[in-house]
Every structure is written in C-alpha cells, then in structure tokens.
Amino acid sequence: MIIRRMLTDRLNNIESICVGIMIAVAVVVIFMQIIMRYVFNNSLSWSEELARYLFIWFSWLGVSIGQRNGEHISVTLLTDRLKPAPQKVVIFIKDIITLLILLVLVYYGVVVVGKQISMGVVSVALKIPMYVIYFSMPLGCLLMAIRVVAGFFKKRDEVTADPAQVEGGE
C-alpha cells in the first residue's frame, strides 16, 4: 500500500508539472505571436501549430487529472436515489465500463500511432513527427485507466480498513 501510494504521488507530481509547463509554454507562445503580429507586423510561422499541439497534449493529460480529482461530468440521477450498498454496486459497474472503454481507446490509439510511425508523416511548420501528437490520446487514456484502477484499490482499502483506524483519521 505504501509503494502504491508513493507511485500515485509520483504520477500526480509528474502529471501536474507536465500540464503546468505545457500551459505556460502555450501562453508564452501565443503572447509572443500577438506581440510579433501587432507590434512588429510579422507573424511567427510555427506558433499556432505549437500552441495547438500543446493544447492537445495538456487536454489528454488533463483527463487523468480530472479522474484523479473526481471532476468528470456524470449523471447521478439514479445513483443519488439509491441506498449506499446498491449505489456502490452501480458506481463499480460504471467504473468497469469506463475502464473497458479506456482500454479500447488505448488499443486503437496505439494502432493509429503505429500507422503514423509507418507513414512517417510530419507536421507542416514544426516538422514534428505526427505520431508524437497522436500519442497523447492513448497515453492520456492509459493514465486515466490507471486512475480508475487506483480508485478500485482505494475503495477496497476503505471497505477493508479497520474501523478504529478510519475513526482515528489514520
């Protein structure tokens, strides 16, 4: 449990730092483009493409952070009306379905990335291999799947925890 917690904390830090850096770089690049266009009357040919690709990457990494923080949109009309035991069963089934969908997305995302690698397609302005951009989707879904599985372990630990420890706040 301690190792799992350490790995989860490490993943939290890496995700947060990466997303923060990507957002900061995107803001700086867009700001530079505005300055270049309106002050110097000259545009940067690569800025829009870089900002777009950074947006794609931090959006897909953000799905994992959203899962971690429980911030994804969900319809709770049914579960809010259930008693705690059936509510947990419905939430478990929802999580299983979510996990299966994520694994399908990871699989087909990797297939698309493989096709991009074999075709050797690069972006227009930055000449970045397009598989780098496409890889954001299977990675984001894989990280979210890891979060769903971590949620299973967390819920299991809560159910099997010693009531004295839970009440004591440990």
N, C-alpha and C positions, 0 to 999 in steps of 0.2 A: 504494500500500500504506500509506503514511503517513497519507493522508487517510482511508482506510478504518479505520485503527487509531484515529485521532482521533474519528471518528464513533462507533465502537464504544465507546470510553472515555466519550464524552459520553452515549450511551444508557445505559451501565452506571450512571453517576452519577445521571442523571435517574430511572431506574427505582428504584434503591436509595433515593434521597431520598424519592420519592413513596410507596413502600411503607412506609418507616420513619415518615413523617409520618402516613400513614393508620392504621398500627398504633397509634402513640402517641395519636392522637385517639380511636380506638375504645376504648383502655384508659381514657383520661381520662373519656370519656362514660359508660362502664359503671361506673367508680368513682363518678362523680357520681350516677348513678342509684341505686347501692347506698346512698350516704350520704343522699340525699334520701328514699329509701324507709324505711330503718331508723332514721335519726336524726330526720328531720323529719316522718316519716309522710306523705309527699307524693311522688308519682311525677312524673317528667318524661314528658310525653306523647310526645315525639319521640325519646328516647334509644335505644330499642330499634330503631326504624326506621333511624336514622343508623348505629348500630353494625352492623346487618345489611348496609346498603348499602356501608359501608366494607369489611366483610369480603368482600363480593362483588368489589369493586374490587381489593383487595390480593391476593385469591386469583388473579384473572385476570392481573394484572400479574406475580404470582409464577410463573406457568407459563413466562414468558420468562426470568426469573431462574433457574429450575430448569434450563431448557435451556442457559443460559449456563454454569452450573456443572456440567452433566452429572449432575444429581441426579434425573432422572426414572427411574421404575421401568422396567426392561427385563428380558426373559428372554434370558439369554445361554447357554442350554444348547447351542444349535447353534454359535454363533459362537466359544465358548470351545474347541471341539474342532477348529476349522479352523486351517489354516496361515495365516500373515499375509496372503498375497495374496487367497485366497478370502474371508477374514474381512473385508477391506476392501471387497470387492465386495458382500457381504451387508449390511454396515453402510451402504454407499452406497445400496443398494436400499431399506433401511429408512428412511433419511433422505428419499429421494424420496417414498416412500409417506406419511411423516409430513408432508412439505411439501404434498402434494396434499390430504390431509385438512384441514390447517390452512387452505389456501386456500378449500376448500369451506365450512368453518366461518366464515371471514371473509365470504365472499359472502352466505351465508344470515343471518349475524348482521347485516350491513348491511341486508338486506331486512327483518328484524324491527325494526331501529331505525327504518327508514323508515316502517313501519306504525305504530310508536309515535308518531312525529312527526305523521303524518297524523291519528291518532285524538286526539292532544292529552291523553293520559292523564297524570295527576299522582299522586304518592304521597299517602297519606292524611294523615299527620301533618306532614310537611315541605313538602308541595306542590311537590316536585321533579319536573320532567318525567321520566317513566319511561324515555324514550329515553336519558337520561344514565346511568341504571343499566344498561340493556341494552347500551349502547355498550362496556361493559367487556369483554364477550366477544369481539367482533371485534377490538378493539384488542389485547387480550392474545394472541389467536391470530396477529394480524399481527406483533406484536413477536417472538413465538416463531418465526414463519416467517422473519423477518429473521435470527434467531439460527441457524436451520438453514442458511440460505444463507451466512451468515458462516462457519459450520462447513465448508461446501464449499470456500470460498476458503482457509480456514486449512489444510485438508487438502491442497489443491492446492499451496499455498505450501510446505508441509512436503515434498511429493514433489519439487517442482522446485527446492528450495533447494540451494545449493552445499554439498556435504558438508563443506568446510572451515569454512564459517560455522556449520553445525549443530554440529560438534565443538567449535568455538571458543566456543559459547554466545552468539553474536550474533544 
